[in-house]
Each structure stands twice: as structure tokens, then as C-alpha cells.
Amino acid sequence: MTRLDEMFKGLRTLLLRATEVLSLFVAVIVLVYILLGEDSGLFVLGVIGNLTLLIAAISPQTLIAVALVVCMMLLLRARGPKP
């Protein structure tokens, strides 16, 4: 069982690192768009278009639901296991 736990921990670490790298990549693309505007290229404009659609699709109810889930996770993590 410990081998399986180690494998899942390694997979979780890998996914977190990949998420960090890809988030940084998107941030750089947004920065390029801010600096160059409409002349930044098709790829950058495509990414910005997709981000615009994603932001438009997120409703206030979705933001509230995500905030509640995050608050509950933080609350449960702060309580921790009791000995």
C-alpha cells in the first residue's frame, strides 16, 4: 500500500508542477498580448480569445460555489486530525 501511496504522491507532485508551468506560460502569453496588442500573432490571439470565452462563461454563482468549497477545505485543514 505504501508503494501505491508513493506513486500517487509522485503523480500529484508532477501534476502540480505541470500546472505551475502552464499557468506561467499563459501569464507570459497574456503579457505578450498586453505589450503587442493585435499584432501579437495568431497563437496569442487564439489563447486570449479562449480566455475571454472562459471568463464570460463563469457566472457569479460559480465563483461563489468555488469560494465556498475553498473555504470549507481551509476550515477542515485547519482543524486537522484529532489525536
URSUL-V267141 format. One record per pair of residues at least 4 apart in sequence whose ideal C-beta (glycine too) atoms are under 7 Angstrom apart, sorted by sequence separation. I is the first residue (numbers start at 1). GAP is how many residues later the second one is. D is the distance in whole Angstrom. If there is no record, write none. Layout:
i->I gap->GAP d->D
i->I gap->GAP d->D
This chain:
i->1 gap->4 d->6
i->2 gap->4 d->6
i->3 gap->4 d->6
i->4 gap->4 d->6
i->5 gap->4 d->6
i->6 gap->4 d->6
i->7 gap->4 d->6
i->8 gap->4 d->6
i->9 gap->4 d->6
i->10 gap->4 d->6
i->11 gap->4 d->6
i->12 gap->4 d->6
i->13 gap->4 d->6
i->14 gap->4 d->6
i->15 gap->4 d->6
i->16 gap->4 d->6
i->17 gap->4 d->6
i->18 gap->4 d->6
i->19 gap->4 d->6
i->20 gap->4 d->6
i->21 gap->4 d->6
i->22 gap->4 d->7
i->23 gap->4 d->6
i->24 gap->4 d->6
i->25 gap->4 d->7
i->26 gap->4 d->6
i->27 gap->4 d->6
i->28 gap->4 d->6
i->29 gap->4 d->7
i->30 gap->4 d->6
i->31 gap->4 d->6
i->32 gap->4 d->6
i->36 gap->4 d->4
i->40 gap->4 d->4
i->41 gap->4 d->7
i->42 gap->4 d->6
i->43 gap->4 d->7
i->44 gap->4 d->6
i->45 gap->4 d->6
i->46 gap->4 d->6
i->47 gap->4 d->6
i->48 gap->4 d->6
i->49 gap->4 d->7
i->50 gap->4 d->6
i->51 gap->4 d->6
i->52 gap->4 d->6
i->53 gap->4 d->6
i->54 gap->4 d->7
i->58 gap->4 d->5
i->60 gap->4 d->6
i->61 gap->4 d->6
i->62 gap->4 d->6
i->63 gap->4 d->6
i->64 gap->4 d->6
i->65 gap->4 d->7
i->66 gap->4 d->6
i->67 gap->4 d->6
i->68 gap->4 d->6
i->69 gap->4 d->6
i->70 gap->4 d->6
i->71 gap->4 d->6
i->72 gap->4 d->6
i->73 gap->4 d->6
i->74 gap->4 d->6
i->75 gap->4 d->7
i->40 gap->5 d->6
i->58 gap->5 d->6
i->33 gap->7 d->5
i->32 gap->8 d->5
i->33 gap->11 d->5
i->32 gap->12 d->5
i->29 gap->15 d->5
i->33 gap->15 d->5
i->29 gap->18 d->5
i->26 gap->21 d->7
